[in-house]
Amino acid sequence: MAMDKQEDKDILDASLLKVPFESLKRAAKDRKAFVDEASDALGALCSTSGSSQVEQLEQLDQLVSRLQGLKRKLNDVGKQEADDALRCKARLEHLQLAGKPAKGHVIAWSKQRLDRVLVDYMLRTGNHNAAARLAEETNSIQLSDMHIFADVRQVIESLQQHDCSPALAWCAENRSRLRKIKSSLEFKLHLQEFLELVRKVSSW
């Protein structure tokens, strides 16, 4: 019985670190892709030495615009990495301090873990306002994944309004993962988008 409880505790603690760690890995992958894209753009510029001066100036303008866009994307990735690193730090410190309950403090220790689980449950069941309030009252905002569920909420609300664009954008960002699990979500969304278009045309 004691071993089962320890296994449950380990599973719960592992899930606390999984989300920010996976997000950090994805941000590092995005950063590498943007840096590679910038390198390719600079390499392409070197191969245009035989072009006319006017063409070279146009290509320089295009390059500057492209690099500015990549800079903005890298800044966004950097902010995401910083936020995820803070979440990892806060959660590691939380787990280190939590440890095993001190003698006579089992109730307080259990309540802290229960509050964390309740916030997660509320987020997963769509009770975002209640989850945000409980997380704020229990000082566990950094231990919750409200930022992720906020994005999910936006996608769901758009789908309820027959708008597939945010969901398709999410699919584009996570296409490799969807392929790994052989998900047909993106196809179904495109199909739904087509049906919505047909519905609008037929109502004219």
N, C-alpha and C positions, 0 to 999 in steps of 0.2 A: 504493500500500500504506500509506504514512504517513497519507494522508488518510482511508483506511478505519479505521485505528486511532484517529485523532482523533475520527471520527464515533461509533465504539463507545464511546469515553471520554465523549463529550458525552451520549450516550443514557443511560449508566450514571449519570452525575452528575445528569442531569435527573430521573431516577426517584428519586433520593435525596431531592429536595426536594418532589416531587409530593405525597406522602402527608400530611406535616404542613401543607403549604399548603392542600390541599383540605379538611383537617380544620378549619383556621382559618376558611376561608370558610363552612363549614357551621355552625360555632359562632357566627359573626357573624349568620348568617341566623336561627339559633335565638334568639339574644339579641333581635333585632329583633321576632320573633314574640311573645316573652314580654312585651316592653315594650308592644307594641301591644295585647296581651291585657289588661294591667294598665290601660292607658288606656281601653279599652272598658269595663272593669269600673267604673272611676271615673265614666265618662260615664253609665253606666246608673244609678248611684246618684243623680246629679243629677236624673234624670228621674222620681224617685219622691217628689218634694216634696209631692204631694197625698195620699200614703198616711197611714194612721194612725200614731201613735207606736209601737205594738206592731209593726206591719209594718216600720217604718223600723228598729227595733232588730234585728229578725230579718235584714233585708237587710244591716245593718252587720256582724252576726256572720258572715254568709255571705261578705261582702266581705273581712273580716279573714282568714278561713280561706283564701279563694282567693288573696289577696295573699301570705300566708305560704307557700303552695305555690309561687307564682311566684318568691318570694325564694329558696327552696331550689333551684329549677331554675336561676335566674340564678347562684347561687353555684357550682353544678355546671358551668355553662357557663364561668364565669370561671376555674375551676380547669383545665378542659380547654384554654381559650385560653392560659393561662400555661404549661401543659405543652407545647403545640404550639409556642408561641413559643420555649421553651427548645430544643426539638428543631430548629427552623429555625435558631436561632443557632448551635447546636453543629455542625450540618451545613454551614452557610455557612463557619464558621471552619475546619472540616475540609477543605472544598474549596479554601479560600484557602491553607491551609498545604500541602495536597497538591501543587497546581500540577503542574509538570513535575518528574520525578525529577532530583535533583542528580547530577552526574557521580560515578560510583562507588557510588551508592545506589539503583540501579534495582531490585535484588532486594528490599530492604526496602520500597520504595515499592510494588512489585507485590504483595508479601505483604499489606500493609495493605488494598489493594483486594480481594485474593482472600479475605481473612478476612471482609470485609463481604459479598461475594457468597455465600460459603459459609453465613453466618448466615441470609441471606435464603432461600437454597435449602433449608436445613434446616427453616425455618419453613413454607415452602410444601409441603414433603413430610411434614409432621406430626412431625418430630423436634424437638419444642419444648425438651425438656430439654437435648439436645446443643447446640442453638442458643443457649440461655441460658448454658450453660457457656462456649462459645466466645466469646460476646459479652462475658462478664465477664472472661475471661482476656485478651482483646485490647483491653479498655477501649473497646468500641464499642457499648455499650448504647444510647446516644443516637442512634446511626447506624442502629439497627434498628427494626423496627415490631412488636416483640413484644407490645405492648399490644393491637394490632389482631388479631393471630393468636390471642391468648388468648381474645378474644371469639368468634372463629371456632371455636376448639376447643370452647368451651362449647356452641355451637350444634350442632356435629357430634356431640358426645357425647350431647346431648339427643335428637337424631334417632336415634342408634343405640339409644336406650332407648325409641323410639317416642313421644317427646314433641316436638310441633311448636311449642310455645308460644314458646321463645326465637327460633326461626327466623321465626315470624310477627311477633314484636315487632321483629326486625331489618327485615323487609319493610315494616312500618308506618313505621319511621324513614327508610327509603330508597325510599319508594313513588314519588316523582317521578323518581328515577333509573331505577327499574325500568320505569316507563312509557316513558321516553325510549328505552330499548333494546328495548321491546316484550317484556319478559320475562313468562313465565307462571308464574314461581316461586311467587308468592303463591297463585294458583289451585291449583297442584299440591299445595301444603302444606295448603290447606283440604280438598282432596280426600283427601289422606292422613289428615288428622285425622278426616274422616268415616268412612273405611275402618277406622281404628283403633277408632272408636266402635262400628261395626257388628261388628267382631271381638270386642270385649268383651261386647257384648250377646248375640251368638250363643254365647259360651262360658258364659253363665249357666245 
